[in-house]
């Protein structure tokens, strides 16, 4: 009896390992498919690059001279303060693209075709979010170059700067799962785009991205300080060594790197679970 049980356990472990390997492989195949699709529609990439560049130029040169950061109203100081917020806004706005892409696949019946194949259930969504992560990385690289051209600088060294960019990409990946859930919950890509953007504006603007939280209305200050978006912005300012780091006593503002990590991981766990569950029911 012991021998039979031991043999069963030995067989179960390879099956579990095989399921994980299959899931990873299937996800990479779907990611490759989406990357090829993106490369064949270059205007998607071009428009994705233009929008954040416009934000950098507009905020830097239109509002730069009217913003006070600490005791300074220098446009150069505001540009350095601004960039962490623009970086974070850029990676989170990729949420709309993720949702629209999945909604488009649903609308065309591609998701149903994927379901007919012997592949892991979550691979379609994971592959899509990984492809969006690659596109977000490209956008972030171009945006960083533009930021350097307008006067933004790194003051804490390359390793800390890379850590900041890693936090940004993790936040973007986390928000792409919110976009995946939205894409599975609506009927058309247009609705997914609108649904993916409408909630992002209060999330990004009720934060410390563009102004210090002390300048907000008293009841908005705690909302901004506990906003997951704000935690990543604060962490980036600390790691980049940029001016305007919030001095709030709120825990996310005092421990922004840990807060950013915890928020992003929590969002991934929650919304990936909900997305996979929705995927199974929406295409059944």
Long-range contacts (C-beta under 8 A, 24 or more apart in sequence): 19-120, 22-119, 22-120, 23-120, 23-122, 23-123, 23-126, 26-119, 26-120, 26-123, 26-127, 27-120, 27-122, 27-123, 27-126, 27-127, 27-130, 28-127, 28-130, 29-123, 29-127, 30-114, 30-123, 30-124, 30-126, 30-127, 30-128, 30-131, 31-126, 31-127, 31-128, 31-130, 31-131, 31-134, 32-127, 32-131, 33-127, 33-131, 34-101, 34-127, 34-128, 34-131, 34-132, 35-131, 35-134, 35-135, 38-131, 38-135, 44-97, 45-135, 45-138, 48-94, 48-97, 48-135, 48-139, 49-139, 49-142, 49-143, 51-90, 51-93, 52-86, 52-89, 52-90, 52-93, 52-139, 52-143, 53-142, 53-143, 53-146, 55-86, 55-89, 55-90, 56-82, 56-83, 56-86, 56-143, 56-146, 56-147, 56-150, 57-150, 59-86, 59-210, 60-150, 60-151, 67-211, 69-212, 69-243, 69-244, 70-243, 70-244, 72-243, 76-151, 77-243, 77-244, 79-147, 79-150, 79-151, 79-152, 80-151, 80-152, 80-153, 80-242, 80-243, 80-244, 81-237, 81-242, 81-243, 81-244, 82-210, 83-147, 83-152, 83-240, 83-242, 84-164, 84-209, 84-233, 84-234, 84-236, 84-237, 84-240, 84-242, 85-204, 85-207, 85-208, 85-209, 85-210, 85-233, 86-143, 86-147, 86-209, 87-140, 87-143, 87-144, 87-147, 87-165, 87-168, 87-236, 88-168, 88-171, 88-204, 88-209, 88-229, 88-232, 88-233, 88-236, 89-204, 89-209, 90-136, 90-139, 90-140, 90-143, 91-136, 91-139, 91-140, 91-168, 91-169, 91-171, 91-172, 91-175, 92-171, 92-172, 92-175, 92-200, 92-203, 92-204, 92-229, 93-197, 93-200, 94-132, 94-135, 94-136, 94-139, 94-172, 94-175, 94-176, 94-179, 95-175, 95-176, 95-178, 95-179, 95-182, 95-196, 95-197, 95-200, 96-179, 96-192, 96-193, 96-196, 96-197, 96-200, 97-132, 97-135, 97-179, 97-196, 98-128, 98-129, 98-132, 98-176, 98-179, 98-180, 98-183, 98-196, 99-179, 99-180, 99-181, 99-182, 99-183, 99-186, 99-192, 99-193, 99-195, 99-196, 100-183, 100-189, 100-190, 100-192, 100-193, 100-196, 101-128, 101-132, 101-183, 101-189, 102-128, 102-179, 102-180, 102-183, 102-184, 102-192, 103-182, 103-183, 103-184, 103-186, 103-187, 103-188, 103-189, 103-191, 103-192, 104-189, 104-192, 106-183, 106-184, 106-282, 106-283, 107-187, 107-188, 107-189, 111-279, 111-282, 111-283, 112-283, 115-283, 121-276, 121-279, 121-280, 122-272, 122-276, 122-279, 124-279, 125-177, 125-180, 125-272, 125-275, 125-276, 125-279, 126-272, 128-176, 128-180, 129-173, 129-176, 129-177, 129-180, 132-172, 132-173, 132-176, 132-179, 133-169, 133-172, 133-173, 133-176, 136-169, 136-172, 136-173, 136-176, 137-169, 140-165, 140-168, 140-169, 152-242, 154-240, 154-241, 155-240, 155-241, 155-242, 156-238, 156-239, 156-240, 156-241, 160-239, 160-240, 160-241, 161-239, 161-240, 163-239, 163-257, 164-235, 164-236, 164-239, 164-240, 167-232, 167-235, 167-236, 167-239, 167-257, 167-260, 167-261, 167-264, 168-232, 168-236, 170-260, 170-261, 170-264, 171-228, 171-229, 171-232, 171-260, 171-263, 171-264, 173-264, 173-268, 174-263, 174-264, 174-265, 174-267, 174-268, 174-271, 175-267, 177-267, 177-268, 177-271, 177-272, 177-275, 178-267, 178-271, 180-271, 180-275, 181-271, 181-274, 181-275, 181-278, 184-275, 184-278, 184-279, 184-282, 185-278, 185-282, 203-227, 203-229, 204-229, 207-233, 208-233, 208-234, 208-246, 208-253, 209-233, 212-244, 212-246, 213-246, 213-248, 213-253, 214-246, 214-248, 221-248, 222-250, 225-250, 225-252, 225-253, 226-250, 226-252, 228-259, 228-260, 228-263, 228-264, 228-267, 231-256, 231-259, 231-260, 231-263, 232-256, 232-260, 232-263, 232-264, 234-259, 234-260, 235-259, 235-260
